[in-house]
Amino acid sequence: MKESQTKRNRWLYVVIVLAILALLSFSILPVLSSVTGRYGSQIKTEETSTQVELATQAKGYQLVLEREPENQTALQGLLESKLKLGDITGGLAPLEKLADLNPNQPDYRILLAQAQEQVGEEESAADNYRTVLASDPANINAIVGMVNLLLKQDRPQAAISLVEDTLSSEVRSNSEESDTGKITGLQLLLGQIYASQKRYPEAIAVYDQGIESNPQDFRPLLAKAMILVEQGKEEEAKPLFNKALSLAPPEYKDQIQQMAAKRKEVIEESTNSEQ
């Protein structure tokens, strides 16, 4: 029974993450691809480059930087080489330099915070998230990163307060012409935090607000359906799930249908294990 419950919890998390990410310009995943894409290059999987080649490339970029410490092409190349090698710590210095050289591109500093968190430098990561939020309080990437960090530190109430304050500010600043997409995204994030703490009534209340304020958005419907499934209320979840599917853009329908199949599988496993 415990194993089945764990599977259901894992599935719930995956589904709610999808619901939050859909139709938004942010990701809980690292944002490096969006940053490097601006310079015409993206990190590739190590299919054509050997470890030796990557190390040689990194050394070449380092030599360039000894002569030109602010050469952004070399910094970018060194960062990519280090990350392909799995050397996150080695990528911190060029990434921090890129963040300093590009203060108007917060994705660099957000990625720096993500990398610092991965190597255990949580205080430095928090400082960088705060730096971004000080200049752009509604930056979703930074909010998501900070929320994840606070939850990792077992500080759910601090995460809730951060999102609630941002949501209230966003609603006030958009009182005449609301950015419903961003507001709904913040509501979904807040609901996810409640769900992670098993505070299901509060999560559902937030999702209901999203459904009421943005009835053509499939995400709060899907998120609420998943919470109901987690509580064993599959019949109540079914019409919400179907409506979410009907409202979802074509590029998300296959994923939702796949989740429906997974939903049925998880429920059957749970039922069998309880018998």
PASEBA-1860 file (N, C-alpha, C; in nm, 3 decimals):
! residues 275
1> MKESQTKR> 0.083/-0.121/0.000/0.000/0.000/0.000/0.086/0.125/0.000 ~ 0.194/0.122/0.079/0.282/0.238/0.085/0.347/0.262/-0.050 ~ 0.392/0.154/-0.116/0.455/0.167/-0.248/0.358/0.225/-0.349 ~ 0.232/0.178/-0.345/0.131/0.229/-0.437/0.106/0.377/-0.414 ~ 0.100/0.418/-0.287/0.077/0.559/-0.255/0.192/0.644/-0.307 ~ 0.315/0.591/-0.295/0.432/0.663/-0.345/0.422/0.684/-0.496 ~ 0.377/0.582/-0.568/0.361/0.593/-0.713/0.259/0.700/-0.747 ~ 0.150/0.703/-0.672/0.046/0.802/-0.699/0.096/0.943/-0.671
9> NRWLYVVI> 0.173/0.958/-0.563/0.228/1.089/-0.530/0.323/1.136/-0.639 ~ 0.408/1.045/-0.690/0.503/1.081/-0.794/0.429/1.123/-0.921 ~ 0.325/1.048/-0.953/0.247/1.080/-1.073/0.177/1.214/-1.058 ~ 0.121/1.239/-0.940/0.055/1.367/-0.914/0.153/1.482/-0.935 ~ 0.274/1.467/-0.883/0.372/1.574/-0.895/0.403/1.602/-1.042 ~ 0.425/1.495/-1.120/0.458/1.513/-1.262/0.346/1.585/-1.335 ~ 0.223/1.546/-1.308/0.109/1.604/-1.377/0.091/1.751/-1.342 ~ 0.104/1.784/-1.214/0.085/1.923/-1.174/0.197/2.010/-1.229
17> VLAILALL> 0.318/1.957/-1.234/0.427/2.033/-1.297/0.395/2.062/-1.442 ~ 0.344/1.962/-1.515/0.305/1.985/-1.654/0.198/2.092/-1.662 ~ 0.101/2.086/-1.572/-0.008/2.184/-1.575/0.044/2.324/-1.553 ~ 0.142/2.337/-1.466/0.197/2.469/-1.437/0.280/2.520/-1.554 ~ 0.358/2.432/-1.615/0.448/2.477/-1.721/0.374/2.512/-1.849 ~ 0.267/2.444/-1.878/0.199/2.462/-2.005/0.156/2.607/-2.028 ~ 0.184/2.657/-2.145/0.143/2.791/-2.188/0.212/2.904/-2.112 ~ 0.316/2.873/-2.037/0.389/2.979/-1.967/0.529/2.990/-2.023
25> SFSILPVL> 0.592/3.102/-1.995/0.727/3.125/-2.047/0.833/3.090/-1.944 ~ 0.799/3.006/-1.847/0.899/2.968/-1.749/0.905/2.818/-1.737 ~ 1.010/2.772/-1.674/1.026/2.630/-1.653/1.090/2.605/-1.518 ~ 1.049/2.495/-1.452/1.115/2.456/-1.330/1.251/2.394/-1.364 ~ 1.265/2.350/-1.488/1.390/2.293/-1.533/1.491/2.404/-1.561 ~ 1.621/2.371/-1.566/1.721/2.473/-1.596/1.692/2.546/-1.725 ~ 1.727/2.674/-1.728/1.691/2.759/-1.841/1.809/2.782/-1.934 ~ 1.913/2.700/-1.926/2.032/2.725/-2.005/2.004/2.726/-2.154
33> SSVTGRYG> 1.918/2.637/-2.202/1.893/2.632/-2.346/1.835/2.762/-2.397 ~ 1.749/2.826/-2.317/1.691/2.953/-2.360/1.794/3.063/-2.360 ~ 1.893/3.054/-2.271/1.998/3.155/-2.266/2.092/3.139/-2.383 ~ 2.144/3.017/-2.402/2.243/2.997/-2.506/2.184/3.012/-2.644 ~ 2.054/2.989/-2.657/1.990/3.004/-2.787/2.002/3.144/-2.843 ~ 2.013/3.243/-2.756/2.024/3.381/-2.802/2.155/3.405/-2.875 ~ 2.254/3.318/-2.851/2.383/3.337/-2.913/2.409/3.234/-3.022 ~ 2.301/3.165/-3.063/2.311/3.074/-3.176/2.370/2.939/-3.142
41> SQIKTEET> 2.379/2.902/-3.014/2.432/2.771/-2.979/2.353/2.715/-2.863 ~ 2.341/2.583/-2.860/2.270/2.517/-2.752/2.352/2.398/-2.704 ~ 2.332/2.367/-2.577/2.403/2.252/-2.522/2.348/2.125/-2.585 ~ 2.435/2.041/-2.638/2.396/1.915/-2.701/2.437/1.799/-2.610 ~ 2.372/1.689/-2.628/2.414/1.570/-2.555/2.547/1.523/-2.611 ~ 2.621/1.454/-2.528/2.756/1.415/-2.567/2.751/1.291/-2.655 ~ 2.717/1.312/-2.782/2.708/1.203/-2.878/2.826/1.208/-2.974 ~ 2.878/1.326/-3.003/2.984/1.340/-3.102/3.116/1.387/-3.043
49> STQVELAT> 3.114/1.429/-2.918/3.236/1.481/-2.854/3.280/1.387/-2.744 ~ 3.409/1.358/-2.741/3.463/1.276/-2.634/3.502/1.364/-2.516 ~ 3.526/1.300/-2.403/3.569/1.374/-2.285/3.697/1.452/-2.313 ~ 3.789/1.387/-2.387/3.916/1.454/-2.417/3.894/1.577/-2.504 ~ 3.808/1.565/-2.603/3.780/1.679/-2.690/3.718/1.794/-2.613 ~ 3.626/1.759/-2.524/3.561/1.863/-2.444/3.661/1.932/-2.352 ~ 3.748/1.853/-2.291/3.850/1.912/-2.204/3.943/2.003/-2.283 ~ 3.976/1.962/-2.406/4.061/2.045/-2.492/3.990/2.175/-2.528
57> QAKGYQLV> 3.861/2.165/-2.558/3.784/2.285/-2.589/3.782/2.380/-2.469 ~ 3.760/2.324/-2.352/3.756/2.406/-2.231/3.889/2.477/-2.209 ~ 4.000/2.405/-2.231/4.132/2.466/-2.214/4.152/2.580/-2.314 ~ 4.104/2.559/-2.437/4.116/2.665/-2.537/4.040/2.790/-2.498 ~ 3.920/2.772/-2.447/3.841/2.888/-2.404/3.908/2.957/-2.286 ~ 3.967/2.879/-2.196/4.035/2.938/-2.082/4.154/3.023/-2.125 ~ 4.227/2.977/-2.227/4.340/3.054/-2.279/4.294/3.187/-2.338 ~ 4.181/3.183/-2.408/4.125/3.306/-2.464/4.089/3.402/-2.350
65> LEREPENQ> 4.030/3.349/-2.245/3.986/3.433/-2.134/4.102/3.491/-2.054 ~ 4.216/3.425/-2.058/4.332/3.483/-1.993/4.373/3.614/-2.061 ~ 4.351/3.621/-2.194/4.382/3.743/-2.269/4.265/3.840/-2.269 ~ 4.143/3.783/-2.276/4.022/3.866/-2.287/3.920/3.816/-2.184 ~ 3.933/3.858/-2.059/3.847/3.802/-1.953/3.699/3.830/-1.969 ~ 3.663/3.926/-2.054/3.520/3.955/-2.074/3.470/3.910/-2.211 ~ 3.542/3.822/-2.275/3.500/3.769/-2.405/3.382/3.674/-2.383 ~ 3.262/3.719/-2.420/3.141/3.642/-2.387/3.129/3.515/-2.470
73> TALQGLLE> 3.185/3.515/-2.591/3.182/3.391/-2.670/3.265/3.283/-2.601 ~ 3.381/3.322/-2.549/3.466/3.226/-2.479/3.403/3.183/-2.346 ~ 3.343/3.277/-2.276/3.274/3.243/-2.151/3.162/3.144/-2.177 ~ 3.086/3.172/-2.284/2.976/3.082/-2.320/3.028/2.944/-2.356 ~ 3.136/2.940/-2.436/3.193/2.812/-2.476/3.248/2.734/-2.358 ~ 3.316/2.804/-2.266/3.370/2.737/-2.147/3.257/2.681/-2.061 ~ 3.152/2.759/-2.045/3.037/2.713/-1.967/2.978/2.586/-2.027 ~ 2.956/2.587/-2.157/2.897/2.470/-2.222/2.988/2.349/-2.211
81> SKLKLGDI> 3.118/2.369/-2.231/3.212/2.258/-2.221/3.210/2.197/-2.080 ~ 3.211/2.283/-1.979/3.210/2.235/-1.842/3.083/2.157/-1.810 ~ 2.970/2.207/-1.857/2.845/2.139/-1.828/2.835/2.006/-1.903 ~ 2.886/2.003/-2.025/2.887/1.875/-2.099/2.974/1.773/-2.029 ~ 3.079/1.821/-1.964/3.167/1.732/-1.890/3.108/1.693/-1.754 ~ 2.995/1.754/-1.719/2.934/1.727/-1.589/3.001/1.801/-1.476 ~ 3.083/1.900/-1.510/3.157/1.977/-1.411/3.079/2.105/-1.379 ~ 2.976/2.091/-1.296/2.893/2.207/-1.263/2.973/2.311/-1.185
89> TGGLAPLE> 3.056/2.262/-1.092/3.138/2.355/-1.014/3.229/2.436/-1.104 ~ 3.287/2.372/-1.204/3.375/2.441/-1.298/3.302/2.541/-1.385 ~ 3.170/2.524/-1.398/3.091/2.618/-1.478/3.046/2.740/-1.401 ~ 3.066/2.740/-1.269/3.016/2.852/-1.189/3.086/2.984/-1.222 ~ 3.218/2.981/-1.237/3.292/3.105/-1.261/3.252/3.173/-1.392 ~ 3.252/3.101/-1.506/3.209/3.168/-1.629/3.062/3.211/-1.625 ~ 2.981/3.132/-1.557/2.840/3.167/-1.548/2.820/3.293/-1.465 ~ 2.894/3.304/-1.355/2.883/3.424/-1.273/2.931/3.547/-1.350
97> KLADLNPN> 3.037/3.529/-1.429/3.088/3.640/-1.509/2.985/3.683/-1.614 ~ 2.921/3.586/-1.677/2.816/3.617/-1.775/2.700/3.690/-1.709 ~ 2.665/3.648/-1.587/2.556/3.714/-1.515/2.592/3.858/-1.485 ~ 2.717/3.882/-1.446/2.760/4.019/-1.414/2.766/4.106/-1.539 ~ 2.805/4.046/-1.652/2.819/4.122/-1.776/2.684/4.150/-1.843 ~ 2.582/4.074/-1.802/2.450/4.087/-1.865/2.342/4.109/-1.759 ~ 2.347/4.222/-1.689/2.250/4.245/-1.581/2.106/4.254/-1.629 ~ 2.087/4.282/-1.756/1.951/4.291/-1.809/1.898/4.158/-1.861
105> QPDYRILL> 1.977/4.053/-1.846/1.933/3.919/-1.885/1.932/3.830/-1.760 ~ 1.826/3.834/-1.684/1.823/3.764/-1.555/1.834/3.613/-1.564 ~ 1.811/3.555/-1.683/1.822/3.410/-1.696/1.961/3.360/-1.656 ~ 2.064/3.439/-1.684/2.198/3.398/-1.644/2.209/3.384/-1.493 ~ 2.158/3.483/-1.421/2.168/3.478/-1.276/2.079/3.368/-1.218 ~ 1.966/3.344/-1.282/1.879/3.236/-1.236/1.947/3.101/-1.257 ~ 2.011/3.084/-1.372/2.084/2.960/-1.398/2.200/2.945/-1.300 ~ 2.267/3.055/-1.269/2.374/3.052/-1.169/2.319/3.003/-1.035
113> AQAQEQVG> 2.204/3.054/-0.996/2.143/3.011/-0.870/2.110/2.862/-0.874 ~ 2.058/2.815/-0.987/2.027/2.672/-1.000/2.152/2.587/-0.987 ~ 2.260/2.632/-1.052/2.386/2.557/-1.045/2.441/2.559/-0.904 ~ 2.436/2.673/-0.838/2.484/2.681/-0.700/2.405/2.589/-0.608 ~ 2.276/2.582/-0.630/2.194/2.493/-0.548/2.235/2.348/-0.568 ~ 2.266/2.311/-0.692/2.304/2.173/-0.721/2.434/2.134/-0.653 ~ 2.524/2.229/-0.634/2.652/2.196/-0.570/2.651/2.227/-0.421 ~ 2.534/2.259/-0.367/2.521/2.278/-0.223/2.542/2.420/-0.173
121> EEESAADN> 2.555/2.516/-0.262/2.574/2.655/-0.221/2.437/2.725/-0.213 ~ 2.356/2.680/-0.118/2.217/2.724/-0.113/2.202/2.871/-0.077 ~ 2.287/2.921/0.011/2.277/3.062/0.049/2.311/3.153/-0.069 ~ 2.415/3.116/-0.143/2.450/3.194/-0.262/2.337/3.188/-0.364 ~ 2.276/3.070/-0.378/2.163/3.056/-0.471/2.049/3.148/-0.430 ~ 2.016/3.147/-0.301/1.908/3.232/-0.252/1.939/3.380/-0.277 ~ 2.065/3.419/-0.256/2.104/3.559/-0.280/2.083/3.598/-0.425 ~ 2.114/3.507/-0.517/2.097/3.539/-0.659/1.950/3.544/-0.700
129> YRTVLASD> 1.869/3.456/-0.644/1.725/3.466/-0.670/1.672/3.599/-0.619 ~ 1.716/3.638/-0.499/1.670/3.765/-0.441/1.715/3.884/-0.525 ~ 1.835/3.875/-0.582/1.884/3.984/-0.668/1.792/4.004/-0.787 ~ 1.751/3.894/-0.848/1.660/3.903/-0.963/1.526/3.959/-0.920 ~ 1.474/3.909/-0.808/1.342/3.951/-0.762/1.341/4.096/-0.713 ~ 1.457/4.146/-0.671/1.463/4.285/-0.627/1.437/4.380/-0.743 ~ 1.481/4.342/-0.862/1.460/4.428/-0.979/1.336/4.389/-1.057 ~ 1.291/4.264/-1.041/1.172/4.216/-1.114/1.095/4.122/-1.022
137> PANINAIV> 1.012/4.176/-0.933/0.943/4.093/-0.832/0.853/3.985/-0.890 ~ 0.812/3.999/-1.015/0.720/3.901/-1.073/0.792/3.806/-1.170 ~ 0.924/3.799/-1.164/0.997/3.709/-1.253/0.967/3.564/-1.215 ~ 0.892/3.497/-1.301/0.844/3.363/-1.268/0.957/3.264/-1.251 ~ 1.060/3.272/-1.336/1.172/3.179/-1.322/1.235/3.190/-1.184 ~ 1.257/3.312/-1.139/1.318/3.333/-1.008/1.225/3.289/-0.895 ~ 1.096/3.315/-0.910/1.000/3.274/-0.807/0.997/3.122/-0.795 ~ 0.990/3.053/-0.910/0.988/2.907/-0.908/1.116/2.853/-0.846
145> GMVNLLLK> 1.231/2.910/-0.884/1.357/2.866/-0.827/1.362/2.887/-0.677 ~ 1.317/3.003/-0.632/1.319/3.032/-0.488/1.222/2.941/-0.414 ~ 1.106/2.917/-0.471/1.009/2.826/-0.409/1.068/2.687/-0.394 ~ 1.130/2.636/-0.500/1.191/2.503/-0.492/1.297/2.497/-0.383 ~ 1.377/2.604/-0.372/1.481/2.608/-0.271/1.422/2.611/-0.131 ~ 1.317/2.691/-0.112/1.253/2.699/0.020/1.190/2.567/0.059 ~ 1.128/2.499/-0.036/1.069/2.369/-0.005/1.177/2.267/0.029 ~ 1.288/2.275/-0.043/1.400/2.185/-0.015/1.452/2.208/0.127
153> QDRPQAAI> 1.445/2.332/0.174/1.489/2.367/0.308/1.380/2.346/0.412 ~ 1.269/2.285/0.370/1.156/2.258/0.460/1.099/2.388/0.517 ~ 1.080/2.485/0.428/1.023/2.614/0.467/0.900/2.644/0.379 ~ 0.798/2.559/0.387/0.682/2.576/0.300/0.607/2.707/0.322 ~ 0.601/2.753/0.448/0.527/2.876/0.473/0.595/2.996/0.409 ~ 0.727/2.996/0.408/0.800/3.104/0.341/0.772/3.101/0.190 ~ 0.765/2.980/0.132/0.734/2.966/-0.010/0.592/3.016/-0.039 ~ 0.499/2.981/0.048/0.360/3.024/0.031/0.351/3.177/0.038
161> SLVEDTLS> 0.419/3.236/0.135/0.415/3.382/0.152/0.472/3.452/0.029 ~ 0.581/3.398/-0.025/0.642/3.458/-0.144/0.544/3.461/-0.260 ~ 0.478/3.348/-0.285/0.386/3.341/-0.399/0.260/3.424/-0.372 ~ 0.208/3.416/-0.250/0.088/3.495/-0.216/0.114/3.644/-0.232 ~ 0.229/3.691/-0.183/0.261/3.833/-0.194/0.275/3.875/-0.340 ~ 0.341/3.792/-0.419/0.358/3.823/-0.562/0.224/3.822/-0.633 ~ 0.141/3.725/-0.600/0.010/3.715/-0.662/-0.075/3.837/-0.629 ~ -0.077/3.877/-0.502/-0.154/3.995/-0.462/-0.107/4.119/-0.534
169> SEVRSNSE> 0.025/4.134/-0.543/0.083/4.250/-0.612/0.048/4.249/-0.760 ~ 0.054/4.131/-0.819/0.024/4.119/-0.963/-0.122/4.152/-0.991 ~ -0.210/4.106/-0.905/-0.353/4.134/-0.921/-0.379/4.284/-0.909 ~ -0.315/4.347/-0.810/-0.334/4.492/-0.792/-0.280/4.571/-0.910 ~ -0.163/4.535/-0.957/-0.101/4.611/-1.065/-0.170/4.590/-1.199 ~ -0.246/4.479/-1.209/-0.317/4.450/-1.333/-0.467/4.457/-1.313 ~ -0.511/4.543/-1.223/-0.652/4.547/-1.187/-0.742/4.582/-1.305 ~ -0.691/4.663/-1.398/-0.774/4.703/-1.511/-0.759/4.607/-1.628
177> ESDTGKIT> -0.637/4.566/-1.653/-0.613/4.476/-1.766/-0.522/4.364/-1.719 ~ -0.579/4.265/-1.655/-0.501/4.163/-1.588/-0.428/4.073/-1.686 ~ -0.306/4.036/-1.647/-0.231/3.935/-1.719/-0.277/3.800/-1.664 ~ -0.385/3.749/-1.719/-0.446/3.629/-1.662/-0.354/3.508/-1.670 ~ -0.270/3.502/-1.774/-0.179/3.389/-1.785/-0.082/3.383/-1.670 ~ -0.020/3.496/-1.637/0.076/3.499/-1.527/0.005/3.478/-1.394 ~ -0.110/3.539/-1.377/-0.185/3.524/-1.251/-0.225/3.378/-1.232 ~ -0.274/3.315/-1.337/-0.311/3.174/-1.326/-0.188/3.089/-1.297
185> GLQLLLGQ> -0.076/3.123/-1.359/0.047/3.049/-1.332/0.088/3.057/-1.186 ~ 0.075/3.175/-1.128/0.108/3.192/-0.986/0.009/3.114/-0.898 ~ -0.118/3.114/-0.937/-0.217/3.036/-0.861/-0.184/2.887/-0.866 ~ -0.143/2.839/-0.983/-0.106/2.699/-0.996/0.017/2.665/-0.911 ~ 0.112/2.756/-0.909/0.231/2.734/-0.828/0.195/2.731/-0.680 ~ 0.109/2.822/-0.638/0.064/2.823/-0.498/-0.009/2.693/-0.465 ~ -0.095/2.650/-0.556/-0.166/2.524/-0.533/-0.071/2.406/-0.525 ~ 0.034/2.409/-0.606/0.132/2.300/-0.602/0.201/2.293/-0.466
193> IYASQKRY> 0.232/2.411/-0.411/0.296/2.412/-0.278/0.202/2.351/-0.175 ~ 0.075/2.393/-0.177/-0.022/2.335/-0.083/-0.031/2.183/-0.103 ~ -0.035/2.141/-0.229/-0.047/1.997/-0.256/0.074/1.921/-0.205 ~ 0.193/1.980/-0.218/0.314/1.913/-0.171/0.312/1.895/-0.019 ~ 0.234/1.978/0.049/0.220/1.967/0.195/0.094/1.891/0.235 ~ 0.026/1.835/0.135/-0.100/1.762/0.155/-0.209/1.850/0.214 ~ -0.202/1.977/0.186/-0.307/2.072/0.228/-0.406/2.085/0.112 ~ -0.477/1.974/0.087/-0.558/1.963/-0.033/-0.675/2.062/-0.040
201> PEAIAVYD> -0.747/2.088/0.069/-0.857/2.186/0.058/-0.808/2.324/0.013 ~ -0.691/2.364/0.064/-0.638/2.494/0.024/-0.592/2.493/-0.121 ~ -0.534/2.382/-0.163/-0.492/2.370/-0.303/-0.614/2.379/-0.395 ~ -0.720/2.307/-0.360/-0.840/2.308/-0.444/-0.902/2.446/-0.446 ~ -0.901/2.517/-0.333/-0.957/2.652/-0.329/-0.882/2.745/-0.425 ~ -0.750/2.731/-0.431/-0.671/2.813/-0.522/-0.702/2.777/-0.667 ~ -0.713/2.648/-0.695/-0.745/2.606/-0.832/-0.884/2.653/-0.872 ~ -0.978/2.652/-0.778/-1.113/2.701/-0.808/-1.110/2.849/-0.845
209> QGIESNPQ> -1.024/2.927/-0.779/-1.008/3.067/-0.815/-0.959/3.080/-0.958 ~ -0.863/2.995/-0.994/-0.812/2.998/-1.130/-0.916/2.959/-1.232 ~ -0.997/2.860/-1.199/-1.104/2.816/-1.291/-1.206/2.927/-1.310 ~ -1.240/2.994/-1.200/-1.340/3.101/-1.208/-1.289/3.222/-1.285 ~ -1.164/3.259/-1.262/-1.111/3.380/-1.324/-1.068/3.358/-1.469 ~ -1.038/3.234/-1.504/-0.989/3.205/-1.640/-1.050/3.073/-1.687 ~ -1.180/3.072/-1.715/-1.251/2.946/-1.742/-1.208/2.873/-1.868 ~ -1.137/2.940/-1.959/-1.093/2.874/-2.081/-0.952/2.816/-2.068
217> DFRPLLAK> -0.894/2.826/-1.951/-0.760/2.773/-1.927/-0.770/2.632/-1.873 ~ -0.706/2.537/-1.939/-0.720/2.397/-1.899/-0.638/2.362/-1.774 ~ -0.539/2.444/-1.742/-0.443/2.407/-1.637/-0.504/2.393/-1.498 ~ -0.581/2.490/-1.449/-0.638/2.470/-1.315/-0.736/2.354/-1.309 ~ -0.805/2.328/-1.419/-0.895/2.213/-1.424/-0.817/2.083/-1.409 ~ -0.708/2.074/-1.483/-0.625/1.955/-1.477/-0.563/1.938/-1.339 ~ -0.512/2.048/-1.283/-0.449/2.041/-1.151/-0.550/1.999/-1.044 ~ -0.671/2.054/-1.050/-0.773/2.016/-0.952/-0.810/1.870/-0.968
225> AMILVEQG> -0.822/1.823/-1.091/-0.854/1.683/-1.115/-0.750/1.592/-1.051 ~ -0.623/1.632/-1.061/-0.518/1.549/-1.006/-0.523/1.544/-0.853 ~ -0.558/1.656/-0.793/-0.573/1.657/-0.647/-0.687/1.564/-0.605 ~ -0.796/1.568/-0.679/-0.909/1.480/-0.646/-0.869/1.333/-0.661 ~ -0.793/1.302/-0.766/-0.745/1.165/-0.784/-0.659/1.123/-0.666 ~ -0.571/1.214/-0.623/-0.484/1.184/-0.510/-0.564/1.151/-0.385 ~ -0.681/1.212/-0.373/-0.767/1.188/-0.257/-0.861/1.068/-0.278 ~ -0.845/1.001/-0.391/-0.929/0.886/-0.419/-1.066/0.920/-0.473
233> KEEEAKPL> -1.083/1.042/-0.523/-1.213/1.088/-0.574/-1.210/1.088/-0.727 ~ -1.189/0.968/-0.783/-1.172/0.957/-0.928/-1.296/0.999/-1.006 ~ -1.415/0.967/-0.955/-1.537/1.002/-1.028/-1.557/1.154/-1.033 ~ -1.524/1.223/-0.925/-1.534/1.369/-0.926/-1.431/1.429/-1.020 ~ -1.318/1.362/-1.033/-1.210/1.415/-1.117/-1.239/1.398/-1.266 ~ -1.315/1.295/-1.302/-1.332/1.260/-1.443/-1.387/1.374/-1.528 ~ -1.497/1.443/-1.489/-1.546/1.551/-1.575/-1.448/1.668/-1.586 ~ -1.373/1.694/-1.480/-1.273/1.800/-1.486/-1.162/1.763/-1.583
241> FNKALSLA> -1.122/1.637/-1.576/-1.019/1.589/-1.665/-1.064/1.599/-1.811 ~ -1.187/1.558/-1.837/-1.239/1.563/-1.974/-1.250/1.707/-2.026 ~ -1.291/1.797/-1.939/-1.302/1.937/-1.981/-1.164/1.996/-2.007 ~ -1.067/1.961/-1.922/-0.930/2.009/-1.944/-0.878/1.961/-2.079 ~ -0.908/1.837/-2.111/-0.865/1.781/-2.239/-0.928/1.856/-2.355 ~ -1.056/1.891/-2.342/-1.125/1.961/-2.451/-1.073/2.103/-2.470 ~ -1.024/2.164/-2.362/-0.976/2.303/-2.370/-0.828/2.313/-2.405 ~ -0.755/2.206/-2.385/-0.610/2.211/-2.404/-0.574/2.233/-2.551
249> PPEYKDQI> -0.470/2.311/-2.578/-0.422/2.326/-2.716/-0.378/2.192/-2.771 ~ -0.377/2.178/-2.903/-0.344/2.048/-2.964/-0.211/1.990/-2.918 ~ -0.111/2.075/-2.896/0.021/2.022/-2.861/0.026/1.958/-2.722 ~ -0.080/1.977/-2.642/-0.082/1.918/-2.508/-0.179/1.801/-2.497 ~ -0.262/1.781/-2.597/-0.365/1.678/-2.586/-0.306/1.538/-2.573 ~ -0.203/1.507/-2.652/-0.143/1.375/-2.643/-0.087/1.349/-2.504 ~ -0.021/1.450/-2.448/0.036/1.433/-2.314/-0.073/1.409/-2.211 ~ -0.183/1.482/-2.224/-0.292/1.464/-2.128/-0.354/1.326/-2.143
257> QQMAAKRK> -0.369/1.279/-2.267/-0.424/1.146/-2.289/-0.331/1.038/-2.232 ~ -0.200/1.060/-2.247/-0.105/0.966/-2.190/-0.116/0.964/-2.038 ~ -0.139/1.081/-1.981/-0.156/1.088/-1.836/-0.285/1.019/-1.793 ~ -0.385/1.025/-1.879/-0.511/0.957/-1.847/-0.488/0.807/-1.838 ~ -0.409/0.754/-1.933/-0.377/0.612/-1.930/-0.296/0.578/-1.806 ~ -0.202/0.666/-1.772/-0.120/0.643/-1.652/-0.205/0.653/-1.527 ~ -0.298/0.746/-1.530/-0.390/0.763/-1.417/-0.467/0.634/-1.391 ~ -0.518/0.574/-1.497/-0.593/0.450/-1.483/-0.503/0.339/-1.428
265> EVIEESTN> -0.379/0.334/-1.479/-0.285/0.232/-1.434/-0.252/0.247/-1.286 ~ -0.229/0.370/-1.242/-0.194/0.393/-1.102/-0.311/0.360/-1.011 ~ -0.433/0.400/-1.055/-0.551/0.372/-0.974/-0.572/0.221/-0.960 ~ -0.554/0.146/-1.072/-0.571/0.001/-1.068/-0.468/-0.063/-0.977 ~ -0.342/-0.015/-0.986/-0.238/-0.069/-0.898/-0.270/-0.044/-0.753 ~ -0.322/0.077/-0.725/-0.356/0.113/-0.589/-0.469/0.024/-0.538 ~ -0.570/0.002/-0.622/-0.684/-0.078/-0.583/-0.644/-0.221/-0.557 ~ -0.559/-0.278/-0.645/-0.514/-0.416/-0.630/-0.431/-0.435/-0.505
273> SEQ> -0.347/-0.335/-0.473/-0.261/-0.348/-0.356/-0.339/-0.338/-0.225 ~ -0.455/-0.273/-0.232/-0.536/-0.256/-0.112/-0.625/-0.376/-0.085 ~ -0.637/-0.462/-0.187/-0.726/-0.578/-0.170/-0.653/-0.692/-0.098
END
